[in-house]
Structure formats: C-alpha cells, structure tokens
Amino acid sequence: MAVALFPGAFKPPTKGHFLAVKELATNTFKAAKFSTDAQNKPIMGTLRSGKAKDKVDKVLVIISNKARNGISSNDSLKIWNIYKKYLPNNIEIMISPDADPVRTALRLVKDNPDTNYLSAVYLRTDRDFVDLSRTRSFDKLPNAKGIALKSDLEGVRATDLRNAVITNSFTLFKTYIPEELSQVEAEYIYDIVKKTVKVENKIFNELGLLLENENIFTHEGSSGTPIKSMSAIPASDRQKLLNVYQRVINTQGSNYYDIDFNGDHIRISLKDEDSKVGFDYTPYMSSILEYMIDNKMKIVPLPEIKIKRDPEAAADFFGKTAYYNSSKNEVTVMVMGRHPKDVMRSFVHEMIHHMQNLEGRINNITTSNVNEDDALVELEKEAYMVGNMVFRSWEDLIKNG
C-alpha cells in the first residue's frame, strides 16, 4: 500500500478531479494503456484503459499556491473542502508552499524515505500525454513511482467549467461538478467562479478593441491577466505599450486591480488575490442557507452575497451593518469590528428580506424609515423575529446535533 499524491492547479477543481480522487481513495482506478513508437513516445489514438496493479492507502491532494484566472489557492481549497464531504475519509488536501505542486510532492517523497508514494496523473485524451513527463521524476526515487491512470470523463476540464459560467449557464456548469453536491453548494461554487470571470470579462471587454488597435498581443498567464508583447520591443512599440498602460489606468483605475508597467509588458491582477484575510464566513453561511432551504423557506434563487470591510461604516454609530438590494438580489454584510455571530445574525435578517422579495412583498416599499411606512414595520418585525429564531435554531442544531 502507498500514499497517492495528486498535485495540480485545480483552478477550479472539477467533477473529473473529484472522481479521480475518489477512484484513488477506493482503489477503483484504471491504468492508462497506450502504444509507443521507436523513441518510446506515446502514439496518438492508442489511449485506452486497463487493469491497475497498484494499491492506495491514502490520498494527498496538493494545490498549487499560484492563482490562475483570478481563482486563488484558497478558493480552490474551499471548493475541495465541499467536495471532501462526499469523499472517503482517507483523503487530505493541502495548499502547496510552491507554485509548482509537483516540486512539493517530490520534496515530500525525499523527506519521508520510509513511506511509499505513487504520483498520479489522469489521462483523459491524447492531449494529456504531455502530463506523462510529470511522472518520470518520481520513478528515479527509491520509495516512489509515477502512475498514469485513465479517466472516463474525456470532456471535463476546468476551462469548460469556467466557460459555462462565462455564458451564464448554471445548468451546463452543474454538469462539470459532482452530482452529489446540494443546490446551495453548487450555487456557492458557481458564485466563486462567477466573481473571477466577471473580472476577466470586464478587462477583455473594455480593453480588447484597444489592444487590437494598438497591435499588442495577449496571452493567459498564471495570475490575473497579463498583457505581454511577444519579444523584446523597439522604442516605438514600447511607447505604444506605455500609451496602452495609461489607458488601462484611466479605464480600470486601481481600486480593484494591481496594474504594473514592466517595460515590455503590462501585468493586471486582482488586488491581494492570494492574501485574503479575516474570519471566513463561507462555511457558516453555506450551512445556514442549507438549513433554511431544508426548512422550506423560499430563498432560491440565492442572492449575490458580499462581505464588506468598511472602516467608515464601522466608525459611524448609525452606519449600516447590512443591507439588501431588492432590485439586484444582493445582500451586503459589514464585518469590520463585529463579532462573527453578530455578523451572521445580520446576514440571516437580510436573507428574510430576500425571501420577502421573492414572495413579492416588498415591491411597494419606498423608504427605509420605519416611522414612515406601516408595511415596512411589519416586514422588519418579521425579519427580526424570524431571522433571530432561524439563527438560534440553526446554532442549537450545530452545537447539539
């Protein structure tokens, strides 16, 4: 028996990744078989599945610490932790200290000479033959070997999942994630990916024509959206690029992006993409939303949920603690300087307003002052009473089972 290592970017992890890990953990995986030429290179069109001889005792998923397409390693870990609920308990998930998770895997093998390791790559189609190179370094170590396994999901790739979000097709998106997930979990993952493609779409939609006119080439990088020339550029082209840089600054601003001019290329990335700090409300919000749905409360489709750290609101005695935008189906919760339980009570309060909106009961409200509208008073009473009781019931269930 051995520890199976499964390193990768996972930005984001898909149903294919989920099934690969499940197969490894349950020893139901299939070996990838293919014919080779005289130089021992795989021959296209010969990939097939065969019986695997190796056995696995434990699986370790290693996530690259690099962001990709705006999705951070922490985002990937959150999604994996949701998947983990539906996987065997012999699986561990970690964020690699290295940008290359294979390097982390190799170091782990070298640091633990008494443990046997298998480093797995899954081949979906002939396109994945290039991944075989990742297994060769492990074959050189006495306590490890690389194994190539055959996936039955040939059409499931992270790019396909993201494209489904770009085209606003939640139905298509769900075909690329595990069927075991609840509606709340699926919507939560959809929202994570949606936020990243919003950034990418905004950049390309607003700058695409500009870059085309300036004859600047683009390519996808490991984080954010690099805009990069193909080689060292002459002074005239450098000036063009500088002009583009100035237009990018004017178009995008610097509130949400880090925009750097590096002589022969421009780099655009999300601000603090891999350094999100503060209390993580995600698992608690997901849990209480699922609780509300289980109790037949009409909150689906879920609103967009925004966590806001606003020092101005935190310093203002009469500042907002949370609010619901009924026209956008959007809940915003202020968290700075507040106890997490207090934040969650505000969140549930606003979710009651979302329920009221879906039931068509707040369409005619034109004020936020309860002294001006009796109908608003009734809606607020319900939000306070029902919201607090839902929160208390959920809390007691979590604490006491």
C-alpha positions, 0 to 999 in steps of 0.5 A: 500500500502507498500514499497517492499524491495528486498535485495540480492547479485545480483552478477550479477543481472539477467533477473529473478531479473529484472522481479521480480522487475518489477512484484513488481513495477506493482503489477503483482506478484504471491504468492508462494503456497506450502504444509507443513508437521507436523513441518510446513516445506515446502514439496518438489514438492508442489511449485506452484503459486497463487493469491497475496493479497498484494499491492506495492507502491514502490520498494527498491532494496538493494545490498549487499556491499560484492563482490562475484566472483570478481563482486563488489557492484558497478558493480552490481549497474551499471548493475541495473542502465541499467536495471532501464531504462526499469523499472517503475519509482517507483523503487530505488536501493541502495548499502547496508552499510552491507554485509548482505542486509537483516540486512539493510532492517530490520534496515530500517523497525525499523527506519521508524515505520510509513511506511509499508514494505513487504520483498520479496523473489522469489521462483523459485524451491524447492531449494529456500525454504531455502530463506523462513527463510529470511522472518520470521524476518520481520513478528515479526515487527509491520509495516512489513511482509515477502512475498514469491512470485513465479517466472516463470523463474525456470532456471535463476540464476546468476551462469548460467549467469556467466557460459555462459560467462565462455564458451564464449557464448554471445548468451546463456548469452543474454538469462539470461538478459532482452530482452529489453536491446540494443546490446551495453548494453548487450555487456557492461554487458557481458564485466563486467562479462567477466573481473571477470571470466577471473580472476577466470579462470586464478587462477583455471587454473594455480593453480588447478593441484597444489592444487590437488597435494598438497591435499588442498581443495577449496571452493567459498567464498564471495570475490575473491577466497579463498583457505581454508583447511577444519579444523584446520591443523597439522604442516605438512599440514600447511607447505604444505599450506605455500609451496602452498602460495609461489607458488601462489606468484611466479605464480600470483605475486601481481600486480593484486591480494591481496594474504594473508597467514592466517595460515590455509588458503590462501585468493586471491582477486582482488586488491581494488575490492570494492574501485574503484575510479575516474570519471566513464566513463561507462555511457558516453561511453555506450551512445556514442557507442549507438549513433554511432551504431544508426548512422550506423557506423560499430563498432560491434563487440565492442572492449575490452575497458580499462581505464588506470591510468598511472602516467608515461604516464601522466608525459611524454609530448609525452606519449600516451593518447590512443591507439588501438590494431588492432590485439586484438580489444582493445582500451586503454584510459589514464585518469590520469590528463585529463579532462573527455571530453578530455578523451572521445574525445580520446576514440571516435578517437580510436573507428574510428580506430576500425571501420577502422579495421573492414572495413579492412583498416588498415591491411597494416599499419606498423608504427605509424609515420605519416611522414612515411606512406601516408595511415596512414595520411589519416586514422588519418585525418579521425579519427580526423575529424570524431571522433571530429564531432561524439563527438560534435554531440553526446554532442549537442544531450545530452545537447539539446535533 
